[in-house]
């Protein structure tokens, strides 16, 4: 995640599409960086970009790390505030969370300590250290991509959508 975030931060001129189902990477979204994911049950592709993100989540895309700081990240085994998922974390950040036990957990001293600790783990790149990376685009090699898909068992990429996407 830190390498991907570093590339996304540094690339300013070319469009970047991150292929991942990892919602942590939503914090990399910006004007030239989008996230593409595939719904495993339908094999439909979803492209998330700033305007769509803000329509879906009703917050600015640059607040995603704040959301993850509150709710944690189950895929990376990072606990957040007990009983608070992404939806409630967003409501809290928007000032729309009703008073109750979950809100009091967030605002408690221990809750604030958890959020501070979790923020350090979920914010990309780790500790704000951008990994220097430079590259130049080359010609797209269809055969190489097909070999990578096969070699690494990326079977979700062997579909009609990806065949069209890669030009197979």
Secondary structure as GFF3:
##gff-version 3
##sequence-region A 1 168
A	DSSP	alpha_helix	2	10	.	.	.	ID=ss1
A	DSSP	beta_strand	16	19	.	.	.	ID=ss2
A	DSSP	three_ten_helix	23	28	.	.	.	ID=ss3
A	DSSP	beta_strand	33	38	.	.	.	ID=ss4
A	DSSP	beta_strand	45	48	.	.	.	ID=ss5
A	DSSP	alpha_helix	50	57	.	.	.	ID=ss6
A	DSSP	three_ten_helix	61	63	.	.	.	ID=ss7
A	DSSP	alpha_helix	64	71	.	.	.	ID=ss8
A	DSSP	beta_strand	72	73	.	.	.	ID=ss9
A	DSSP	beta_strand	78	79	.	.	.	ID=ss10
A	DSSP	alpha_helix	86	93	.	.	.	ID=ss11
A	DSSP	alpha_helix	101	107	.	.	.	ID=ss12
A	DSSP	alpha_helix	109	122	.	.	.	ID=ss13
A	DSSP	three_ten_helix	126	128	.	.	.	ID=ss14
A	DSSP	alpha_helix	142	151	.	.	.	ID=ss15
A	DSSP	three_ten_helix	155	157	.	.	.	ID=ss16
A	DSSP	alpha_helix	160	166	.	.	.	ID=ss17
###
